Amino acid sequence: MEKDKIYQLRTEATKIKPILNIGKNGITDSVMEEIKKQLKANRLIKVKMLKTSAEGEDIKASAEKLAEATKTTLIDIRGSTVVLYR
């Protein structure tokens, strides 16, 4: 994806609130289904991850796995908030 598009999506993402919180159970099948449903409806979403949801990994590694599993583009990681785009 080109840099201009990513920059535009990051700017757009600042205006939206996290749509989903991933807790200590981590990335479960039900979380995956909800993310896919929200992506279909909104195309750009924010997901907030608890530090304990990373299962021993850092947030970046978990976010990359999440993006790969949902076939999305990882746009941004700010603290524990991840922005995904399809």
PEVENTA-V679923 format. One record per pair of residues at least 4 apart in sequence whose ideal C-beta (glycine too) atoms are under 8 Angstrom apart, sorted by the first residue. I is the first residue (numbers start at 1). GAP is how many residues later the second one is. D is the distance in Angstrom with one decimal. If there is no record, write none. Layout:
i:I gap:GAP d:D
i:I gap:GAP d:D
This chain:
i:1 gap:4 d:5.4
i:1 gap:5 d:5.7
i:1 gap:72 d:5.7
i:2 gap:4 d:7.2
i:3 gap:4 d:6.1
i:4 gap:4 d:6.3
i:5 gap:4 d:6.4
i:6 gap:4 d:6.3
i:6 gap:69 d:6.1
i:7 gap:4 d:6.5
i:8 gap:4 d:6.4
i:9 gap:4 d:6.2
i:9 gap:35 d:6.1
i:9 gap:66 d:4.9
i:9 gap:67 d:7.9
i:9 gap:74 d:7.3
i:9 gap:76 d:5.5
i:10 gap:4 d:7.2
i:10 gap:65 d:6.0
i:10 gap:66 d:5.1
i:10 gap:73 d:7.0
i:12 gap:4 d:7.4
i:12 gap:32 d:6.2
i:13 gap:31 d:6.2
i:13 gap:33 d:6.2
i:13 gap:62 d:6.4
i:13 gap:63 d:6.2
i:13 gap:70 d:4.4
i:16 gap:28 d:7.0
i:16 gap:29 d:7.5
i:16 gap:30 d:5.7
i:17 gap:29 d:6.7
i:18 gap:28 d:4.3
i:18 gap:29 d:6.2
i:18 gap:30 d:4.0
i:18 gap:63 d:6.0
i:19 gap:19 d:5.2
i:19 gap:23 d:7.3
i:19 gap:26 d:4.8
i:19 gap:27 d:6.1
i:19 gap:28 d:6.9
i:20 gap:11 d:7.1
i:20 gap:14 d:6.0
i:20 gap:15 d:6.4
i:20 gap:18 d:6.7
i:20 gap:25 d:7.3
i:20 gap:27 d:4.9
i:20 gap:28 d:7.2
i:21 gap:26 d:7.7
i:21 gap:27 d:4.9
i:21 gap:28 d:7.8
i:21 gap:29 d:7.3
i:22 gap:4 d:6.7
i:22 gap:5 d:6.2
i:22 gap:9 d:5.9
i:22 gap:25 d:6.3
i:22 gap:26 d:7.1
i:22 gap:27 d:4.6
i:22 gap:28 d:6.6
i:22 gap:31 d:4.6
i:23 gap:27 d:5.4
i:23 gap:29 d:7.7
i:23 gap:30 d:5.9
i:24 gap:26 d:6.3
i:24 gap:28 d:4.8
i:24 gap:29 d:6.1
i:25 gap:28 d:7.5
i:26 gap:5 d:7.9
i:26 gap:27 d:5.0
i:26 gap:28 d:7.8
i:26 gap:29 d:5.3
i:27 gap:4 d:5.4
i:27 gap:5 d:6.6
i:27 gap:26 d:7.4
i:27 gap:35 d:7.1
i:27 gap:38 d:7.3
i:27 gap:39 d:6.0
i:27 gap:42 d:7.4
i:28 gap:4 d:7.1
i:29 gap:4 d:6.4
i:30 gap:4 d:6.4
i:31 gap:4 d:6.3
i:32 gap:4 d:6.4
i:32 gap:37 d:6.3
i:32 gap:38 d:6.7
i:33 gap:4 d:6.3
i:34 gap:4 d:6.3
i:35 gap:4 d:6.2
i:35 gap:10 d:7.1
i:35 gap:12 d:6.8
i:35 gap:31 d:7.4
i:35 gap:35 d:5.5
i:35 gap:49 d:7.3
i:36 gap:4 d:6.4
i:36 gap:34 d:6.0
i:37 gap:4 d:6.6
i:38 gap:4 d:5.7
i:38 gap:7 d:5.0
i:39 gap:4 d:6.4
i:39 gap:6 d:6.0
i:39 gap:31 d:6.6
i:39 gap:33 d:6.3
i:39 gap:45 d:6.7
i:39 gap:47 d:4.6
i:40 gap:46 d:7.8
i:43 gap:42 d:6.4
i:43 gap:43 d:5.7
i:44 gap:31 d:7.5
i:44 gap:39 d:7.1
i:44 gap:40 d:7.5
i:44 gap:41 d:5.0
i:45 gap:38 d:7.4
i:45 gap:39 d:5.5
i:46 gap:35 d:5.6
i:46 gap:36 d:7.0
i:46 gap:37 d:5.4
i:46 gap:38 d:7.9
i:47 gap:19 d:7.3
i:47 gap:34 d:7.2
i:47 gap:35 d:4.9
i:47 gap:36 d:8.0
i:47 gap:37 d:6.6
i:48 gap:32 d:6.1
i:48 gap:33 d:5.2
i:48 gap:34 d:7.8
i:49 gap:4 d:4.9
i:49 gap:5 d:6.8
i:49 gap:10 d:5.9
i:49 gap:13 d:6.3
i:49 gap:14 d:7.4
i:49 gap:31 d:5.0
i:49 gap:32 d:7.6
i:49 gap:33 d:6.3
i:50 gap:30 d:6.9
i:51 gap:8 d:7.4
i:51 gap:29 d:6.2
i:53 gap:9 d:7.0
i:54 gap:4 d:6.3
i:54 gap:5 d:5.8
i:54 gap:7 d:7.4
i:54 gap:8 d:4.7
i:55 gap:7 d:7.3
i:57 gap:4 d:4.1
i:57 gap:5 d:5.3
i:57 gap:8 d:8.0
i:58 gap:4 d:7.3
i:59 gap:4 d:5.9
i:59 gap:18 d:6.2
i:59 gap:20 d:7.9
i:59 gap:21 d:5.6
i:59 gap:23 d:7.3
i:60 gap:4 d:6.4
i:60 gap:17 d:5.9
i:61 gap:4 d:6.5
i:62 gap:4 d:6.3
i:63 gap:4 d:6.3
i:63 gap:11 d:5.7
i:63 gap:14 d:5.4
i:63 gap:19 d:4.4
i:64 gap:4 d:6.3
i:64 gap:10 d:6.2
i:65 gap:4 d:6.1
i:66 gap:4 d:6.3
i:66 gap:6 d:8.0
i:66 gap:8 d:7.9
i:66 gap:16 d:6.8
i:66 gap:18 d:7.2
i:67 gap:5 d:5.0
i:67 gap:6 d:6.6
i:67 gap:7 d:4.1
i:67 gap:17 d:6.0
i:70 gap:14 d:6.7
i:70 gap:16 d:7.5
i:71 gap:15 d:7.0
i:72 gap:12 d:4.3
i:72 gap:13 d:6.1
i:72 gap:14 d:4.7
i:73 gap:11 d:7.1
i:73 gap:12 d:4.9
i:73 gap:13 d:7.3
i:74 gap:8 d:6.9
i:74 gap:9 d:7.5
i:74 gap:10 d:6.4
i:75 gap:8 d:4.2
i:75 gap:9 d:6.7
i:75 gap:10 d:5.1
i:76 gap:6 d:7.5
i:76 gap:7 d:4.2
i:77 gap:4 d:7.2
i:77 gap:5 d:5.5
i:77 gap:6 d:7.5
i:78 gap:5 d:7.7
